[in-house]
Amino acid sequence: MFTQVELLPADPILGLIEAFNQDTNPSKIDLGVGVYRDELGNTPILKSVREAEALLLTRETTKKYIGSHGDPLFSQQMLPLVFGENSNVLAEKRATLTQAPGGTGALRLAADFIKRNSPEKTVWISNPTWPNHFAIFDAVGIQHKTYAYVDSDTNRLDFPALLADLKQIPQGDVVLLHACCHNPTGFDLSKEQWQEVLAVLKEGKLLPLIDFAYQGFGEGLDEDAAAVRLLAEELPEVMITSSCSKNFGLYRERIGAFIAVAKDTTDMEKVRSQMASVARANYSNPPAHGSAIVATILASQELNTLWRSEVDEMRNRINTLRQQFVVALTPYGLAEKFACVAEQRGMFSYSGLKPNEVAQLQKDFGIYMVSTGRMNIAGYNEQNLPYLCEAIASVCG
Ligand code: PLP
């Protein structure tokens, strides 16, 4: 069998990492990779995580299975983080959470759940999006189509086109929305725009699947949850996939959650039963370490405060780098062209750089980013910012 198997090309991002590692340019900068980096270029373990792990080492008494829904304490702590302390949805017992191996695992649970229960539904995904969205729905055999998101001529959010596309979606279909920090563009919807999207979802009886991978990386932990909370309060049914990879820096621990909000507790219990079955068929039980860390941090006042300050620090660093980028391009007359970078949110930016400019940055300056012009903002720092901007000015000139 193996001889007949097709050799697949490597993921383009992996190719980029490989090329970066082999580049001997001492000034090289990696803006491709999808993890947060501090000013030294490291992706450190958060202090709150280290302290929680130290506690766990003394407290842990067993390695037995944690159950298909995962750790109940994780669920108990995560739900208020997502919906807010005074959420009606939680008070009405309309939400259920199933722990998953990362945001990716949560998306896979969502995809399997849709496939099992409504295989005829199409999932509508923003163009562009995180490429794995397509791969996940392809893997379970769910049809997907795209809705407009960015005007490629102006490199701005094309909200009228987005809204027009959403209005065309057949009743009952699923719409995948990025809660905040849209990956790959960094363009988020304003409060007013979310209200308009909500109206279209209501009108079209569409089912939102909200990908919430960057809570805390945009404007703040509560601010970033505003759209999730709005849709959950206003719509009878909502699905959310949450990730703790970025905001807890727990990338390799694989911890996230699938959350469903149903119209009432009876429906919620039905969905919950389905999720246990879907999780069992995939991996039986989720890994325990990541959820134990998150639950320990969120449940401790001291660690929670420390963690929140660490999330603030990561977010503030990214948002400061965004401002500094535009300021540093001002002497080259490029501030207006790249003004969007200061307005975008999250780790990623659609810079507006064209594929030939991206290729030249790589070849002549050792600056690596995805060919679409997507930059990881946390990939540069105050030291190499002047070099980056000089290089950009030279390829855009
Ligand atoms: N969704 C989006 C938009 C992402 O960017 C990512 C990670 O890059 C994920 C989901 C999944 O993250 P993870 O599986 O690492 O938690």
Residues whose N, C-alpha, C, O or C-beta is under 5 A from the ligand:
A	BS01	PLP	G34 P101 G102 G103 T104 G105 W130 N183 D211 A213 S243 S245 I255 G256
